[in-house]
């Protein structure tokens, strides 16, 4: 996928017509709490009072917290500024962030936080005129309890679709283990000391490949009617996609939705939130990696996102590969049905995928292949999801259907190549993403 950066070229013109503002929505709640859809706008530093935007709230980027960052148990990020770099799926003229202390053992104190459009790809420098100071309940400091999260006030800023955004937070003290998303496939930055308002990015000399604390970026504007959440494992997480290139299948799906909307096609207009966790299962929580099961985290990572309309579920392969005994296909399908029923209870449409081949992988066996085939047969029968995307058919080798087609294989016989991720996104019929939840299956 070629990354389009027209948003950067147009940024100066967009910013010229946007006067910065801080908004007054504040939430510091457990994961899964819905966000309000209206806001007031008291003045705050760097943000002269003026209504930020009108339109619809949508999540333009998200990442599931999947564990505690190793080596941070004692010091956390005390005395350092973390600058996360994330990529927008839709644009807006107002924005807010969600910070998580899910795996912290002490309160997380954030005294400074900012948001800005990145000046260039994979750069810690901010585009001129875009840096905004973030507040929480009208003040710059927020304390997030262990296991909790906090949502910032709304700030007025022009965030183009398909652009990189910098979110910086400074923590003067340690909250214990840092809540993070392990496989960002995107460079992140850290700096010693408080540098949240550093526009040049020169203070950020350390880089990493995790997202820390930040779990969502929401935008307010006219580009989207709601949010699509991709709930999955490493194939959704995109752990073999080219780093820094935004080539995971949810990225390509967002690209397709934008392109179709630009032509006036009758397709939904959604922000895309990638809630994939490497190693994730439908039924079992990961012991060291893999995060809570899909059933455990549905409320937090799917139903708790902003204005969710549809979830695309790609789970089940790890239930087969990580089960020391032979997995029960009926139990996996029952778990998938439970996910769908809970989504329907919240009015969310559920689209499901078949399980992709893993022939030749170290975990492959004929018995496990038989389980995969049974799960796929149940999914294709139409009694599980509102609509089905055949990921298996999209990637399998026609000469050896148990395996990935060579050009779609990253090399480990399980995870797709960049081309494979694109084929997954292209297998999704955009019209299947429309409509409300089916009343009963």
N, C-alpha and C positions, 0 to 999 in steps of 0.2 A: 504494500500500500504506500503510495506517495503521500507524504504529509503536505497538506495545503495550508499555506500561511498567508492567505489574503487578508486574514484578520489583522495581522501585524501591519500590513501596508495601509490599511484603512483606519488604524487605531487613532492617529492624531485627529482625524476628522470626527471620529466618534466621540473621543474624549472632549473635544471642543464644545459639544452640545450637552455634555453631562456635568452637572454641578454636584460635587461630592456631598454625601449626607450619611449620617448614621441613623439607623432605625431602632425602634424600641422593642422588637420581639426578643424575648429571652426565655430560654428553657434550659434547665439543668436537671435532666431526668434520666431514668433508667432507659436502656436501649429498648426501642420499640415504641416510644412515645411519639404521637403524631405531632407535626409542626403546624403552627397556625398559618393561615393563608392571608392574613391581613396584618398591617403594621402601622405604627405611629412613628414619627420622625423627629425626636428631640435633637438639638444640636450637640455635637461632640467635637473634640479636637480634629482638625484637618477636614472636617465634614460640615460645611455650612448648611443650615437647615433648609431643606427644600424637598418636596416629595421625590423619592428615588425613581419610581417606575410604576407602571401599571402592567397588567398581564397575568400570567399564570405561573405558579411555582412549579419547578421540576428539578430533579437531581441531575446535574450535568456530569458529575463524576462521583464515584464512591469506591471504597475498598473495605472489605471486611477485616476487622481486627482478628488476627488468627493466632496470637500468642504473645508471650513476653520476650522481648529481645534479649538473647543471651549476653551475659557480661554486663548487664545494666542493673543487676539486682541491688547494688549498694548505692552507686552514684547517680543512676538514672541519666538525665541530661542536665544536671544541676550546673548553673553558670554558663550554659551554652544556648545558642540560638539554632533551632532546627528550621531549615527552609525546605519544605516539600515542594516538588514540582509535579503538577497533575495536568491532565489534558481534558479539555471541555468537549462534550458531545453536542451540546446546543449552547447558544449564547443568550445573554440577557443584559439588562441595565441595572439590576440590583442583585446582590449576592449575599450569602451567609454560609458559615462553615459549621461543622460538627467536630468537636474534639472528644476523644474517648480516653478514659483512664480504666478501661475494663480489667486490665491485668496488673494495675498498680496496687501496691500494698499500703500506700499512704496517700493523703490528699495531694492532688496535682495542682500546684499553684502556677498559673500563667499570668505574668504581669504585663506582658507586651505581646501583641499579635498584629500582623499586617497581612494584606492581600494585594497582589499586583499582577499585571500581565507580564510575562517574561519577554525580555527584549529580543531573544533569539532562541532557537531550539536548544534544549539541554543547557541553558545558561542560568546562573543565579542572578543575573542583572535584570532589573525591572525596566520596562518600557517607560519612557518619559511621561509623566503626568498621570500614571495609573496607580501608584501606590496609595493604599488607604489603610488608616489605622482602624483596627477592629475593636469593638466594645461588646460587653456582655451585661445586659441590663443597664446600659448607659455608662458603665465604668470600664476601665481598661484591664482591670484585674479580675480573674475568675478562679475560683477554687473548685476543682472537680473531685468529688468523693471517689474513693476506691470502688471500682465496678461501675461508675457512673459516666455520664457524658454531659456536655454543655453545648448549646447552640448559640452562636453569636447573634448580635443584632444585625439587621440588614444594612448594608452599605451600598451607596450608589457608585457604580463603576461599569464601564462598557466592557463586557467580557465577550469577545467574538467566539463563535463556534469554531471547533477545530484549532484551538490555540492552547499554548501552555500557560499555566497560571502558577504563581509562586505564593505559598502560604507559609508565613514565618511565625514561630512561637518561641518565646523566651521563658525559661523556667529557672528561677534563682535557687530552688531547692530540689532535692530528689523526692520523687514519689515512689521510689523503688523501681521494680521492673517496668521498662518502657513498653507500652502497648503499641504494637506495630503490625504491619502487613509485610510478610517476609519477602515475597517475590514481586517487587514493584516493576521489574523490567524497565526501570526509569531511574536516572541519577537523582539523588537527593543530596542536600548540602548541610553542613554544620559549621558554626563559627564559635570561637571562644568569646564569651561576653555577650552583651545585649546589642544585637545588630539588626533588629527587625526592620528598621527604616533605612537600611543601607541599600541605596538604589543601584550602586555600581556593582555590588556583589563581590567586591574584592576581599572582604573579610571572610568569605566562605571558601576556605582552602581545603576543607575535608569533604569528601564525597562518599556516598554509600548507595546501596540499591534497595533500601527499605522506605516505606512510608511510615512515619512516626506520629502518633496521636491523632492525626487527621483521618476521618472516616467518611466525610461527605462534603461536597460543595454543591449548594443549591443556587439556582438562578431564578430571577423573576423577570418575565418579559413575554413578548408575543410569539416566540419561535416554537414553543412546545405546548402541548395540551396535557402533558403529564409525563410519567416516568415508566420506562421499561426496566425491570431488574433481571439480570442474568444470574441465576443461582446455580453454581456448579463446583467442579473440582479443578484440578490443574489444567485441564483442557480449556476451561473457561478462564481460569487465571492467566493462561497463556505463557507458561513458564519456559517454553522453548521458542517463543517469538523473538524476533530481533530486538535487542534492548534499545530503548529510546525511540522506536519507530512506530509505536502504536499499531501493531499488526495482530493483536488478539482478535478472535472472532467478534466479540462485542464492539470493538473499535470499528471493524469493517461494517458491521450492521448499522452502527450510528452513521457511518459515511453513506451507506445506501439509503437510509431514511432521509438524510439531508438532501441527497441528490434527487430522490423521488419527489420530495416536497417542493423542491425548486422548479420542477417541471409542471407543478400543479396536479400531479397524480393523486388519486383518491387513496392515500395511505395515511396511517396515523403519524402524528408529529410528537415524537417522544425524545426526552433525554434518556441516555442509556447508562445505567449503573451496573458496574461489573462487581458482583459479589461472589466471585470464585475464590476458593481456598484450595491450595494444593493438598491432595490427600484426603479431601472431604468425602464423607459417606452419607448416605441417606439415613442409616440407622444408628451407627455407632460413633461416639465421640472419639477423636484422636487422642492418643495417650501423650505423645510428645509433639506430634505434628498432625495437621489435618483439621484442627479446630473442632468446635462443637458440631454435631451432626446436623444435616439439613433440617431435620425435625426440630432440633433444639434451637437453631438460630433463625428459623423462619420469621418469627415476630420481629427480631432485632434487625436482621439484614435485608428483609424484603418488605414486610408489612410496615416496618418502621421508617422506611424511606418516604420521601415527600411525594404525595399525589400519585401513588402507584396505580397503574392501569392494567399492566400485564406482567407476568413473570414467565421467563423461559427457563425451564428446569433441565439441567444436564448432569444428572447424578446416577450412580449405580456401579460404575466400573470399579471403584475402590472397595465397595462392599464385596465384590467378587475377589479382587486381587489381594486384599488385606485380611481376608478371613482365613484363619489357620485351618479351619475346617471348610468343607464345601458349603458355599453360601446357599441359602434357600431362596430360589427365585420368587416364590410366592410371598415371602417376607419382604423382599425388596419392592415388589409391585404394590403390596399393601402399604408400605411406607410412602411410596410415590402417591398413592391415592389419598393418603392422609394429608400430604402436603397440599394437594389440589383442593381437598375439602376445606382446609383452613384458609386457603387463598379465596375460595368462593365465599366463605363466610364474611370476608371483608370486601366482597365485590370485585375481586381481582381475577382477571382471566388467566388461565394456566395453559401454557404451551409446553409440550415436552419433546425431548429428543430421544432417539434410539441410542444405544451404547455402541461406541466405535470399536473396531477390531484391535486386538493386541497380540495376534499370532507372532511368534518369534521373540516376544518379550520374556524376560527371565521368569515372570510369574505365570506364564501361559501353561495350560494343560488342557487336554481334551475335555476333562470334566468341567473345568471352568468355562471353556468355550460353550459347552452345552447349557450352562446356566445363563450366559449372556444371550444365547439364542432364545431361550425361554422367556427372558425378560423382554427382549425386543419383540417377540411374537405377541406378548400381552399388550405392549405399548401400541403396536401397529393395529391391533384389533379394535382400537378406538374406545376402550372402556376405561381409560385412565385419564387422559388429558382432553382439553377442549379442542386442541389441534396438535398434530404430530409433525415434527421435522425429522427426516430420516438421515441423521448424521452418519449412521453406519453405511448406508448406500452411497453417500457423498464421498467417503474416504476409502472404502474397501477396494482391494485389488480384484479386478474381475477374474483374474486367473487363479487367485487364492483368496477367497472371500473372508478367510479367517484373519487376514493380515491387511495392513495399510498399503495402499498403492505406493510404490517407492517414492514418487515425486511429492507425495503428501506426508511423508514420514520424516521427522526431524533427525532420525538415526537411531532412536532407542526402541523402535517398534511399538511405541505407545502414544507418544505425543506428536501432534502435527508439526509440519514445517510451516513457514509463512504462507506458502501456497495452500497448504492444507487448511490453515485457519481461514483463509479467504474462501475456500470451497464450502466450509461450514456456514459462514455468513451468507453465502450466495444460495445455500440450500433452503433458507428461510423464505417462505412466501410472505411478503409484507402484509398482504391482506389478511393472513391468519392472525396477525397481531391486533386486528380491529375487533371491536365489539366488547360486550360485557361478559361476565362469567356465566357459564351454563348453570342453570338452576339446579340440575341434578344429573348425575352420570349413571 
